[in-house]
Amino acid sequence: MNDKQMNYGIAEKHSFKDTLRNIGNIAAVGTHRYYFYVEHDGNASQNKISKNDLLRLLVVNKQLQNQILANELNIDKGGEFTMGIVNTCIAQNIISYLNR
């Protein structure tokens, strides 16, 4: 899947709205938003991957694709999701699959 010119990962979304929500709430479980990204060689910028793009990347891996479609990762159309104990493993498996 990975043509050695692309690197996939997970990043935490930082926005003004998220910062306001988390002020004074250090243990703000479920309020931190994350997204999948791709980096291309020679370009250090991270390009966010939407839910539909992620499903296309996982077209060969039906198990991971079905977990997304069953909303086990709770990912929105824009590709953002909250990280929890249950879906951390799913997110790690997706990144491992894409970077193999």
Jmol script that loads the backbone (N, CA, C; Angstrom):
load data "model"
ATOM      1  N   MET A   1       0.829  -1.192   0.000  1.00  0.00           N
ATOM      2  CA  MET A   1       0.000   0.000   0.000  1.00  0.00           C
ATOM      3  C   MET A   1       0.874   1.256   0.000  1.00  0.00           C
ATOM      4  N   ASN A   2       1.946   1.250   0.766  1.00  0.00           N
ATOM      5  CA  ASN A   2       2.789   2.425   0.898  1.00  0.00           C
ATOM      6  C   ASN A   2       3.865   2.395  -0.177  1.00  0.00           C
ATOM      7  N   ASP A   3       3.934   3.406  -1.013  1.00  0.00           N
ATOM      8  CA  ASP A   3       4.911   3.426  -2.096  1.00  0.00           C
ATOM      9  C   ASP A   3       6.218   4.109  -1.703  1.00  0.00           C
ATOM     10  N   LYS A   4       6.530   4.152  -0.416  1.00  0.00           N
ATOM     11  CA  LYS A   4       7.768   4.685   0.160  1.00  0.00           C
ATOM     12  C   LYS A   4       7.892   6.187  -0.009  1.00  0.00           C
ATOM     13  N   GLN A   5       6.956   6.826  -0.647  1.00  0.00           N
ATOM     14  CA  GLN A   5       6.972   8.270  -0.760  1.00  0.00           C
ATOM     15  C   GLN A   5       5.886   8.881   0.122  1.00  0.00           C
ATOM     16  N   MET A   6       5.146   8.034   0.817  1.00  0.00           N
ATOM     17  CA  MET A   6       4.076   8.511   1.666  1.00  0.00           C
ATOM     18  C   MET A   6       4.206   7.909   3.053  1.00  0.00           C
ATOM     19  N   ASN A   7       3.904   8.715   4.047  1.00  0.00           N
ATOM     20  CA  ASN A   7       3.939   8.260   5.422  1.00  0.00           C
ATOM     21  C   ASN A   7       2.609   8.642   6.065  1.00  0.00           C
ATOM     22  N   TYR A   8       1.957   7.672   6.693  1.00  0.00           N
ATOM     23  CA  TYR A   8       0.662   7.902   7.316  1.00  0.00           C
ATOM     24  C   TYR A   8       0.820   7.984   8.828  1.00  0.00           C
ATOM     25  N   GLY A   9      -0.030   8.768   9.469  1.00  0.00           N
ATOM     26  CA  GLY A   9       0.019   8.901  10.912  1.00  0.00           C
ATOM     27  C   GLY A   9      -1.278   9.452  11.471  1.00  0.00           C
ATOM     28  N   ILE A  10      -1.255   9.693  12.775  1.00  0.00           N
ATOM     29  CA  ILE A  10      -2.391  10.270  13.485  1.00  0.00           C
ATOM     30  C   ILE A  10      -1.891  11.524  14.187  1.00  0.00           C
ATOM     31  N   ALA A  11      -2.660  12.594  14.100  1.00  0.00           N
ATOM     32  CA  ALA A  11      -2.295  13.849  14.758  1.00  0.00           C
ATOM     33  C   ALA A  11      -3.484  14.362  15.548  1.00  0.00           C
ATOM     34  N   GLU A  12      -3.177  15.111  16.582  1.00  0.00           N
ATOM     35  CA  GLU A  12      -4.227  15.738  17.379  1.00  0.00           C
ATOM     36  C   GLU A  12      -4.599  17.066  16.756  1.00  0.00           C
ATOM     37  N   LYS A  13      -5.892  17.303  16.636  1.00  0.00           N
ATOM     38  CA  LYS A  13      -6.375  18.565  16.083  1.00  0.00           C
ATOM     39  C   LYS A  13      -6.280  19.638  17.160  1.00  0.00           C
ATOM     40  N   HIS A  14      -5.710  20.747  16.782  1.00  0.00           N
ATOM     41  CA  HIS A  14      -5.612  21.883  17.697  1.00  0.00           C
ATOM     42  C   HIS A  14      -6.368  23.051  17.079  1.00  0.00           C
ATOM     43  N   SER A  15      -7.426  23.450  17.728  1.00  0.00           N
ATOM     44  CA  SER A  15      -8.171  24.609  17.272  1.00  0.00           C
ATOM     45  C   SER A  15      -8.510  25.475  18.476  1.00  0.00           C
ATOM     46  N   PHE A  16      -8.882  26.688  18.206  1.00  0.00           N
ATOM     47  CA  PHE A  16      -9.240  27.617  19.273  1.00  0.00           C
ATOM     48  C   PHE A  16     -10.425  27.071  20.077  1.00  0.00           C
ATOM     49  N   LYS A  17     -11.384  26.501  19.406  1.00  0.00           N
ATOM     50  CA  LYS A  17     -12.568  25.934  20.057  1.00  0.00           C
ATOM     51  C   LYS A  17     -12.173  24.783  20.991  1.00  0.00           C
ATOM     52  N   ASP A  18     -11.275  23.903  20.531  1.00  0.00           N
ATOM     53  CA  ASP A  18     -10.812  22.791  21.362  1.00  0.00           C
ATOM     54  C   ASP A  18     -10.068  23.302  22.595  1.00  0.00           C
ATOM     55  N   THR A  19      -9.262  24.330  22.402  1.00  0.00           N
ATOM     56  CA  THR A  19      -8.499  24.894  23.516  1.00  0.00           C
ATOM     57  C   THR A  19      -9.434  25.459  24.579  1.00  0.00           C
ATOM     58  N   LEU A  20     -10.436  26.202  24.154  1.00  0.00           N
ATOM     59  CA  LEU A  20     -11.409  26.760  25.105  1.00  0.00           C
ATOM     60  C   LEU A  20     -12.145  25.663  25.866  1.00  0.00           C
ATOM     61  N   ARG A  21     -12.506  24.607  25.163  1.00  0.00           N
ATOM     62  CA  ARG A  21     -13.247  23.511  25.777  1.00  0.00           C
ATOM     63  C   ARG A  21     -12.403  22.803  26.831  1.00  0.00           C
ATOM     64  N   ASN A  22     -11.085  22.747  26.627  1.00  0.00           N
ATOM     65  CA  ASN A  22     -10.218  21.973  27.504  1.00  0.00           C
ATOM     66  C   ASN A  22      -9.583  22.790  28.632  1.00  0.00           C
ATOM     67  N   ILE A  23      -9.803  24.105  28.649  1.00  0.00           N
ATOM     68  CA  ILE A  23      -9.231  24.929  29.714  1.00  0.00           C
ATOM     69  C   ILE A  23      -9.781  24.465  31.060  1.00  0.00           C
ATOM     70  N   GLY A  24      -8.883  24.203  31.969  1.00  0.00           N
ATOM     71  CA  GLY A  24      -9.280  23.775  33.310  1.00  0.00           C
ATOM     72  C   GLY A  24      -9.724  22.332  33.389  1.00  0.00           C
ATOM     73  N   ASN A  25      -9.649  21.609  32.304  1.00  0.00           N
ATOM     74  CA  ASN A  25     -10.089  20.219  32.295  1.00  0.00           C
ATOM     75  C   ASN A  25      -8.956  19.362  31.724  1.00  0.00           C
ATOM     76  N   ILE A  26      -7.935  19.140  32.535  1.00  0.00           N
ATOM     77  CA  ILE A  26      -6.744  18.411  32.089  1.00  0.00           C
ATOM     78  C   ILE A  26      -7.089  16.988  31.659  1.00  0.00           C
ATOM     79  N   ALA A  27      -8.009  16.371  32.347  1.00  0.00           N
ATOM     80  CA  ALA A  27      -8.394  14.996  32.023  1.00  0.00           C
ATOM     81  C   ALA A  27      -9.620  14.992  31.118  1.00  0.00           C
ATOM     82  N   ALA A  28      -9.621  15.824  30.108  1.00  0.00           N
ATOM     83  CA  ALA A  28     -10.774  15.967  29.216  1.00  0.00           C
ATOM     84  C   ALA A  28     -10.859  14.777  28.269  1.00  0.00           C
ATOM     85  N   VAL A  29     -11.339  13.677  28.780  1.00  0.00           N
ATOM     86  CA  VAL A  29     -11.451  12.458  27.983  1.00  0.00           C
ATOM     87  C   VAL A  29     -12.546  12.639  26.944  1.00  0.00           C
ATOM     88  N   GLY A  30     -12.234  12.304  25.716  1.00  0.00           N
ATOM     89  CA  GLY A  30     -13.225  12.367  24.657  1.00  0.00           C
ATOM     90  C   GLY A  30     -13.389  13.737  24.029  1.00  0.00           C
ATOM     91  N   THR A  31     -12.641  14.734  24.500  1.00  0.00           N
ATOM     92  CA  THR A  31     -12.767  16.054  23.895  1.00  0.00           C
ATOM     93  C   THR A  31     -11.619  16.355  22.947  1.00  0.00           C
ATOM     94  N   HIS A  32     -10.564  15.599  23.017  1.00  0.00           N
ATOM     95  CA  HIS A  32      -9.445  15.784  22.094  1.00  0.00           C
ATOM     96  C   HIS A  32      -9.798  15.112  20.777  1.00  0.00           C
ATOM     97  N   ARG A  33      -9.662  15.858  19.700  1.00  0.00           N
ATOM     98  CA  ARG A  33      -9.986  15.342  18.377  1.00  0.00           C
ATOM     99  C   ARG A  33      -8.698  14.952  17.657  1.00  0.00           C
ATOM    100  N   TYR A  34      -8.753  13.872  16.921  1.00  0.00           N
ATOM    101  CA  TYR A  34      -7.614  13.371  16.165  1.00  0.00           C
ATOM    102  C   TYR A  34      -8.019  13.169  14.721  1.00  0.00           C
ATOM    103  N   TYR A  35      -7.035  13.042  13.851  1.00  0.00           N
ATOM    104  CA  TYR A  35      -7.303  12.763  12.442  1.00  0.00           C
ATOM    105  C   TYR A  35      -6.130  11.973  11.859  1.00  0.00           C
ATOM    106  N   PHE A  36      -6.418  11.253  10.792  1.00  0.00           N
ATOM    107  CA  PHE A  36      -5.375  10.552  10.047  1.00  0.00           C
ATOM    108  C   PHE A  36      -4.790  11.542   9.043  1.00  0.00           C
ATOM    109  N   TYR A  37      -3.484  11.422   8.796  1.00  0.00           N
ATOM    110  CA  TYR A  37      -2.847  12.302   7.825  1.00  0.00           C
ATOM    111  C   TYR A  37      -1.879  11.505   6.965  1.00  0.00           C
ATOM    112  N   VAL A  38      -1.500  12.116   5.856  1.00  0.00           N
ATOM    113  CA  VAL A  38      -0.476  11.564   4.979  1.00  0.00           C
ATOM    114  C   VAL A  38       0.554  12.650   4.728  1.00  0.00           C
ATOM    115  N   GLU A  39       1.821  12.258   4.751  1.00  0.00           N
ATOM    116  CA  GLU A  39       2.936  13.143   4.400  1.00  0.00           C
ATOM    117  C   GLU A  39       3.598  12.572   3.149  1.00  0.00           C
ATOM    118  N   HIS A  40       3.942  13.436   2.233  1.00  0.00           N
ATOM    119  CA  HIS A  40       4.647  13.020   1.026  1.00  0.00           C
ATOM    120  C   HIS A  40       6.115  13.374   1.180  1.00  0.00           C
ATOM    121  N   ASP A  41       7.008  12.541   0.647  1.00  0.00           N
ATOM    122  CA  ASP A  41       8.448  12.828   0.700  1.00  0.00           C
ATOM    123  C   ASP A  41       8.727  14.199   0.122  1.00  0.00           C
ATOM    124  N   GLY A  42       9.604  14.937   0.787  1.00  0.00           N
ATOM    125  CA  GLY A  42       9.966  16.257   0.329  1.00  0.00           C
ATOM    126  C   GLY A  42       8.987  17.339   0.742  1.00  0.00           C
ATOM    127  N   ASN A  43       7.895  16.954   1.392  1.00  0.00           N
ATOM    128  CA  ASN A  43       6.891  17.917   1.831  1.00  0.00           C
ATOM    129  C   ASN A  43       6.530  17.576   3.273  1.00  0.00           C
ATOM    130  N   ALA A  44       6.936  18.420   4.193  1.00  0.00           N
ATOM    131  CA  ALA A  44       6.739  18.122   5.613  1.00  0.00           C
ATOM    132  C   ALA A  44       5.309  18.388   6.088  1.00  0.00           C
ATOM    133  N   SER A  45       4.449  18.929   5.223  1.00  0.00           N
ATOM    134  CA  SER A  45       3.093  19.232   5.666  1.00  0.00           C
ATOM    135  C   SER A  45       2.249  17.967   5.757  1.00  0.00           C
ATOM    136  N   GLN A  46       1.335  17.989   6.699  1.00  0.00           N
ATOM    137  CA  GLN A  46       0.434  16.862   6.909  1.00  0.00           C
ATOM    138  C   GLN A  46      -0.897  17.163   6.230  1.00  0.00           C
ATOM    139  N   ASN A  47      -1.326  16.277   5.345  1.00  0.00           N
ATOM    140  CA  ASN A  47      -2.603  16.424   4.668  1.00  0.00           C
ATOM    141  C   ASN A  47      -3.623  15.506   5.329  1.00  0.00           C
ATOM    142  N   LYS A  48      -4.676  16.105   5.844  1.00  0.00           N
ATOM    143  CA  LYS A  48      -5.727  15.365   6.534  1.00  0.00           C
ATOM    144  C   LYS A  48      -6.446  14.437   5.558  1.00  0.00           C
ATOM    145  N   ILE A  49      -6.776  13.235   6.025  1.00  0.00           N
ATOM    146  CA  ILE A  49      -7.475  12.242   5.217  1.00  0.00           C
ATOM    147  C   ILE A  49      -8.935  12.202   5.657  1.00  0.00           C
ATOM    148  N   SER A  50      -9.852  12.367   4.717  1.00  0.00           N
ATOM    149  CA  SER A  50     -11.280  12.310   5.034  1.00  0.00           C
ATOM    150  C   SER A  50     -11.708  10.855   5.246  1.00  0.00           C
ATOM    151  N   LYS A  51     -12.896  10.678   5.756  1.00  0.00           N
ATOM    152  CA  LYS A  51     -13.423   9.330   5.989  1.00  0.00           C
ATOM    153  C   LYS A  51     -13.521   8.557   4.679  1.00  0.00           C
ATOM    154  N   ASN A  52     -14.025   9.190   3.620  1.00  0.00           N
ATOM    155  CA  ASN A  52     -14.149   8.515   2.324  1.00  0.00           C
ATOM    156  C   ASN A  52     -12.788   8.147   1.748  1.00  0.00           C
ATOM    157  N   ASP A  53     -11.803   9.037   1.883  1.00  0.00           N
ATOM    158  CA  ASP A  53     -10.452   8.727   1.406  1.00  0.00           C
ATOM    159  C   ASP A  53      -9.852   7.556   2.180  1.00  0.00           C
ATOM    160  N   LEU A  54     -10.107   7.530   3.483  1.00  0.00           N
ATOM    161  CA  LEU A  54      -9.613   6.435   4.312  1.00  0.00           C
ATOM    162  C   LEU A  54     -10.246   5.115   3.896  1.00  0.00           C
ATOM    163  N   LEU A  55     -11.535   5.137   3.634  1.00  0.00           N
ATOM    164  CA  LEU A  55     -12.218   3.913   3.177  1.00  0.00           C
ATOM    165  C   LEU A  55     -11.646   3.432   1.849  1.00  0.00           C
ATOM    166  N   ARG A  56     -11.296   4.364   0.961  1.00  0.00           N
ATOM    167  CA  ARG A  56     -10.682   3.978  -0.323  1.00  0.00           C
ATOM    168  C   ARG A  56      -9.305   3.348  -0.106  1.00  0.00           C
ATOM    169  N   LEU A  57      -8.538   3.890   0.844  1.00  0.00           N
ATOM    170  CA  LEU A  57      -7.215   3.333   1.135  1.00  0.00           C
ATOM    171  C   LEU A  57      -7.311   1.930   1.733  1.00  0.00           C
ATOM    172  N   LEU A  58      -8.420   1.645   2.403  1.00  0.00           N
ATOM    173  CA  LEU A  58      -8.597   0.358   3.075  1.00  0.00           C
ATOM    174  C   LEU A  58      -9.449  -0.613   2.266  1.00  0.00           C
ATOM    175  N   VAL A  59      -9.651  -0.353   0.996  1.00  0.00           N
ATOM    176  CA  VAL A  59     -10.563  -1.157   0.178  1.00  0.00           C
ATOM    177  C   VAL A  59     -10.175  -2.646   0.165  1.00  0.00           C
ATOM    178  N   VAL A  60      -8.900  -2.949   0.283  1.00  0.00           N
ATOM    179  CA  VAL A  60      -8.449  -4.342   0.279  1.00  0.00           C
ATOM    180  C   VAL A  60      -8.616  -4.991   1.657  1.00  0.00           C
ATOM    181  N   ASN A  61      -8.565  -4.191   2.710  1.00  0.00           N
ATOM    182  CA  ASN A  61      -8.676  -4.717   4.073  1.00  0.00           C
ATOM    183  C   ASN A  61     -10.115  -4.531   4.570  1.00  0.00           C
ATOM    184  N   LYS A  62     -10.941  -5.513   4.296  1.00  0.00           N
ATOM    185  CA  LYS A  62     -12.370  -5.423   4.628  1.00  0.00           C
ATOM    186  C   LYS A  62     -12.624  -5.355   6.129  1.00  0.00           C
ATOM    187  N   GLN A  63     -11.777  -5.976   6.942  1.00  0.00           N
ATOM    188  CA  GLN A  63     -11.985  -5.949   8.390  1.00  0.00           C
ATOM    189  C   GLN A  63     -11.878  -4.519   8.924  1.00  0.00           C
ATOM    190  N   LEU A  64     -10.819  -3.810   8.550  1.00  0.00           N
ATOM    191  CA  LEU A  64     -10.664  -2.426   9.000  1.00  0.00           C
ATOM    192  C   LEU A  64     -11.731  -1.524   8.388  1.00  0.00           C
ATOM    193  N   GLN A  65     -12.037  -1.756   7.128  1.00  0.00           N
ATOM    194  CA  GLN A  65     -13.066  -0.964   6.460  1.00  0.00           C
ATOM    195  C   GLN A  65     -14.421  -1.146   7.152  1.00  0.00           C
ATOM    196  N   ASN A  66     -14.749  -2.375   7.511  1.00  0.00           N
ATOM    197  CA  ASN A  66     -16.020  -2.645   8.190  1.00  0.00           C
ATOM    198  C   ASN A  66     -16.073  -2.027   9.580  1.00  0.00           C
ATOM    199  N   GLN A  67     -14.931  -1.940  10.268  1.00  0.00           N
ATOM    200  CA  GLN A  67     -14.913  -1.300  11.583  1.00  0.00           C
ATOM    201  C   GLN A  67     -15.220   0.191  11.461  1.00  0.00           C
ATOM    202  N   ILE A  68     -14.763   0.801  10.399  1.00  0.00           N
ATOM    203  CA  ILE A  68     -15.074   2.213  10.168  1.00  0.00           C
ATOM    204  C   ILE A  68     -16.540   2.368   9.789  1.00  0.00           C
ATOM    205  N   LEU A  69     -17.012   1.512   8.898  1.00  0.00           N
ATOM    206  CA  LEU A  69     -18.409   1.590   8.466  1.00  0.00           C
ATOM    207  C   LEU A  69     -19.377   1.293   9.608  1.00  0.00           C
ATOM    208  N   ALA A  70     -18.969   0.449  10.551  1.00  0.00           N
ATOM    209  CA  ALA A  70     -19.811   0.127  11.712  1.00  0.00           C
ATOM    210  C   ALA A  70     -19.701   1.203  12.794  1.00  0.00           C
ATOM    211  N   ASN A  71     -18.940   2.252  12.493  1.00  0.00           N
ATOM    212  CA  ASN A  71     -18.766   3.396  13.394  1.00  0.00           C
ATOM    213  C   ASN A  71     -18.047   3.019  14.691  1.00  0.00           C
ATOM    214  N   GLU A  72     -17.222   1.976  14.666  1.00  0.00           N
ATOM    215  CA  GLU A  72     -16.449   1.594  15.845  1.00  0.00           C
ATOM    216  C   GLU A  72     -15.355   2.611  16.155  1.00  0.00           C
ATOM    217  N   LEU A  73     -14.898   3.326  15.141  1.00  0.00           N
ATOM    218  CA  LEU A  73     -13.882   4.359  15.343  1.00  0.00           C
ATOM    219  C   LEU A  73     -14.537   5.714  15.604  1.00  0.00           C
ATOM    220  N   ASN A  74     -15.815   5.822  15.294  1.00  0.00           N
ATOM    221  CA  ASN A  74     -16.581   7.057  15.489  1.00  0.00           C
ATOM    222  C   ASN A  74     -15.929   8.226  14.749  1.00  0.00           C
ATOM    223  N   ILE A  75     -15.636   7.995  13.478  1.00  0.00           N
ATOM    224  CA  ILE A  75     -14.974   8.994  12.639  1.00  0.00           C
ATOM    225  C   ILE A  75     -16.028   9.767  11.846  1.00  0.00           C
ATOM    226  N   ASP A  76     -15.882  11.092  11.805  1.00  0.00           N
ATOM    227  CA  ASP A  76     -16.855  11.885  11.051  1.00  0.00           C
ATOM    228  C   ASP A  76     -16.417  12.005   9.592  1.00  0.00           C
ATOM    229  N   LYS A  77     -17.250  12.633   8.757  1.00  0.00           N
ATOM    230  CA  LYS A  77     -16.969  12.732   7.323  1.00  0.00           C
ATOM    231  C   LYS A  77     -15.659  13.447   7.028  1.00  0.00           C
ATOM    232  N   GLY A  78     -15.303  14.381   7.897  1.00  0.00           N
ATOM    233  CA  GLY A  78     -14.059  15.116   7.705  1.00  0.00           C
ATOM    234  C   GLY A  78     -12.825  14.352   8.121  1.00  0.00           C
ATOM    235  N   GLY A  79     -13.020  13.184   8.731  1.00  0.00           N
ATOM    236  CA  GLY A  79     -11.900  12.341   9.129  1.00  0.00           C
ATOM    237  C   GLY A  79     -11.481  12.496  10.574  1.00  0.00           C
ATOM    238  N   GLU A  80     -12.225  13.274  11.360  1.00  0.00           N
ATOM    239  CA  GLU A  80     -11.861  13.477  12.764  1.00  0.00           C
ATOM    240  C   GLU A  80     -12.561  12.463  13.661  1.00  0.00           C
ATOM    241  N   PHE A  81     -11.868  12.096  14.744  1.00  0.00           N
ATOM    242  CA  PHE A  81     -12.424  11.143  15.695  1.00  0.00           C
ATOM    243  C   PHE A  81     -11.851  11.411  17.074  1.00  0.00           C
ATOM    244  N   THR A  82     -12.523  10.898  18.098  1.00  0.00           N
ATOM    245  CA  THR A  82     -11.992  10.974  19.454  1.00  0.00           C
ATOM    246  C   THR A  82     -11.328   9.650  19.771  1.00  0.00           C
ATOM    247  N   MET A  83     -10.252   9.712  20.530  1.00  0.00           N
ATOM    248  CA  MET A  83      -9.497   8.512  20.868  1.00  0.00           C
ATOM    249  C   MET A  83      -9.971   7.996  22.220  1.00  0.00           C
ATOM    250  N   GLY A  84     -10.291   6.719  22.267  1.00  0.00           N
ATOM    251  CA  GLY A  84     -10.690   6.078  23.501  1.00  0.00           C
ATOM    252  C   GLY A  84      -9.971   4.758  23.654  1.00  0.00           C
ATOM    253  N   ILE A  85     -10.218   4.093  24.751  1.00  0.00           N
ATOM    254  CA  ILE A  85      -9.551   2.822  25.015  1.00  0.00           C
ATOM    255  C   ILE A  85      -9.878   1.792  23.943  1.00  0.00           C
ATOM    256  N   VAL A  86     -11.120   1.734  23.533  1.00  0.00           N
ATOM    257  CA  VAL A  86     -11.560   0.722  22.576  1.00  0.00           C
ATOM    258  C   VAL A  86     -11.032   0.998  21.175  1.00  0.00           C
ATOM    259  N   ASN A  87     -11.123   2.241  20.723  1.00  0.00           N
ATOM    260  CA  ASN A  87     -10.762   2.494  19.332  1.00  0.00           C
ATOM    261  C   ASN A  87      -9.279   2.815  19.111  1.00  0.00           C
ATOM    262  N   THR A  88      -8.491   2.904  20.163  1.00  0.00           N
ATOM    263  CA  THR A  88      -7.052   3.123  20.003  1.00  0.00           C
ATOM    264  C   THR A  88      -6.421   1.997  19.198  1.00  0.00           C
ATOM    265  N   CYS A  89      -6.810   0.793  19.482  1.00  0.00           N
ATOM    266  CA  CYS A  89      -6.275  -0.377  18.774  1.00  0.00           C
ATOM    267  C   CYS A  89      -6.659  -0.337  17.290  1.00  0.00           C
ATOM    268  N   ILE A  90      -7.881   0.069  17.000  1.00  0.00           N
ATOM    269  CA  ILE A  90      -8.323   0.166  15.611  1.00  0.00           C
ATOM    270  C   ILE A  90      -7.474   1.199  14.867  1.00  0.00           C
ATOM    271  N   ALA A  91      -7.280   2.367  15.473  1.00  0.00           N
ATOM    272  CA  ALA A  91      -6.481   3.426  14.846  1.00  0.00           C
ATOM    273  C   ALA A  91      -5.044   2.962  14.613  1.00  0.00           C
ATOM    274  N   GLN A  92      -4.460   2.274  15.586  1.00  0.00           N
ATOM    275  CA  GLN A  92      -3.097   1.757  15.434  1.00  0.00           C
ATOM    276  C   GLN A  92      -3.026   0.727  14.313  1.00  0.00           C
ATOM    277  N   ASN A  93      -4.023  -0.126  14.208  1.00  0.00           N
ATOM    278  CA  ASN A  93      -4.050  -1.128  13.143  1.00  0.00           C
ATOM    279  C   ASN A  93      -4.156  -0.483  11.770  1.00  0.00           C
ATOM    280  N   ILE A  94      -4.926   0.593  11.660  1.00  0.00           N
ATOM    281  CA  ILE A  94      -5.053   1.300  10.385  1.00  0.00           C
ATOM    282  C   ILE A  94      -3.709   1.889   9.976  1.00  0.00           C
ATOM    283  N   ILE A  95      -3.021   2.552  10.901  1.00  0.00           N
ATOM    284  CA  ILE A  95      -1.722   3.155  10.590  1.00  0.00           C
ATOM    285  C   ILE A  95      -0.704   2.075  10.232  1.00  0.00           C
ATOM    286  N   SER A  96      -0.692   0.976  10.968  1.00  0.00           N
ATOM    287  CA  SER A  96       0.235  -0.130  10.654  1.00  0.00           C
ATOM    288  C   SER A  96      -0.030  -0.678   9.255  1.00  0.00           C
ATOM    289  N   TYR A  97      -1.303  -0.829   8.906  1.00  0.00           N
ATOM    290  CA  TYR A  97      -1.672  -1.343   7.596  1.00  0.00           C
ATOM    291  C   TYR A  97      -1.232  -0.380   6.487  1.00  0.00           C
ATOM    292  N   LEU A  98      -1.500   0.912   6.667  1.00  0.00           N
ATOM    293  CA  LEU A  98      -1.178   1.890   5.632  1.00  0.00           C
ATOM    294  C   LEU A  98       0.327   2.079   5.453  1.00  0.00           C
ATOM    295  N   ASN A  99       1.109   1.928   6.514  1.00  0.00           N
ATOM    296  CA  ASN A  99       2.559   2.129   6.444  1.00  0.00           C
ATOM    297  C   ASN A  99       3.352   0.862   6.155  1.00  0.00           C
ATOM    298  N   ARG A 100       2.687  -0.217   5.913  1.00  0.00           N
ATOM    299  CA  ARG A 100       3.424  -1.469   5.690  1.00  0.00           C
ATOM    300  C   ARG A 100       4.169  -1.482   4.390  1.00  0.00           C
TER     301      ARG A 100
END
end "model"
wireframe off; spacefill off
backbone 0.3
color backbone group
